[in-house]
Amino acid sequence: MKLPSYAAALTAAVLHASLTGASGTAAAQAADVRALPSVNMEATVKAAQIDPRRPDDTLTPGAKASVLLVERALRDRRLLDAKWVDGYFGTTTVAAYAKYQKSLGLTGLDANGLPGRTSLTRLGAGRFTVTNVIDPGTRVSTGGFVINTRTRSMLAEAKRLLGRDLKLDQGSYNPGGDPTSAGTHDGGGVVDISVTGLNSATRTAAVRALRRVGFAAWVRSPRQGDWPWHIHAAAISDTSLSSQAQHQIGDYYLGLNGLTGRGPDDGPKVTIRTWEEYQRR
């Protein structure tokens, strides 16, 4: 017997639902994700390093939309007053983000106020997706010093550009290891490089290579502090940076030398790029 048209349509719909229920749900979920706005992690982390060091409220180019999404999420969790939801990732927003990280049970370098992959993803659940993810990687040993895999890759590329080896004097994750470092080596992404046997031109060339691949790097001399000649390099946008290293990188973007006196940058001029931007160039 032929079914009436409405009954046939209903039967077909039920059959289709029974056959495609799982995939239909997945498709609906995917559509929901596509409907969410996105936070560019690279831009957000860059703003979190630079904005706290600015003398004014200039916004970091390309970061405003992402920072606003993060700030609104912090506001809705009662961690940030509405007046600070302005697209500027200054000290107040950094402090609010650190409180959020601690609320997740994160401690130490995982609660440094820089948006890490885990915390940013959890903050965005149901609100935004995260793109351009930064991952410092795991800790590894090289030349007797601890660094992370992102830093190791950056150093390897700098060595390739320079055409010679770079020997470390100090690695990362070294809290209290050298008091003259003022905490910059407490977290990830920061190394000191020996300049033994290098003339002035080669030292400058080494700093240039390091800067090209995404380090804020400078030649340090005994005239500047209680230390021997060396190269200090901090990996821009490493999300495990100590707060002191975050400040150095913010100053580097602002044309300063990364020292407490905040003097003018005395290194070779290059286009400032993160490691991720260098890889896409």
Phi, psi and omega in degrees: 000135181281130180286146172301156186302319182292323180292321178297319180295319180295317179299317180297321181294317179297317180297316180297318181295321181292329182276330188239016184305310183296312182291328178295320177296316179299319180295320179296320179296319179297321179296322178297318180297317180296334182281343181282148173290167182238147173255123176278107185297320180301313181294321182294315179295322178300315180297322181293340176272320187274313189303320180295344182260356182287148176277356182218192183255028176299136181275147175290124182305133176082000186253345191304310185299318181291317180297321178300318179298318179294315181295322178295322178294321177293321177300314183292341174267008178061034178254347183217128178295147183302329183294343180264004177276087190221005180082006181249115185270064182277193185298326180293318179290321176301315179296319178296320180292323177297321176298319178297315179301318179293328178294339177275358183090007179280148181222171174058227183295339179281355178233045184266005179088350173272133180294110175271168184301313183295309183293322182292321178296318180291323177297326184273359183306117181078358183243315181205159173262167181242125178243170179049055184290139175253133179228112179295338181084186183275165177279138180222163178254134176217127181060026180086005180238150180268129172221185174249171188292330176296313178298319179300317179295320180295317179296320180298320180289323177297319177298320180296316179296321182285330182080022177201166183283157174235119184262128182282142171258333180206143180256207182255178177051048187234061184297127179075003184293327179217104183304331182289347180280351174054035175086358183293334180266005182295329181251202182270172170082358186241133179221156168248140185240134180292142174245015179303127179083001181258132175279176185301317182295321181288324175299314179297319179297322178295316178298320179299316179297318179296317179295322182299326183268359174119014174264145160274112189225146180214149166280127178253135181242160177300341178291337184269341183184182182275069181206161176279172174303134175194172172252128177256129183224129179238125183287114180302134173070015169292120187283001175255016178299146168289163180297325179295321178289325175303317181294321178300317182290321175301317178295323178301316177298331183268010176081027181247172189265003175078005177263166185298331178285348177053049176281175180294149178301131182248016181259175180295143182277123175222163173291124182286124178223151168278169176301318181295320178293322178298318181294332181269354190299000000 
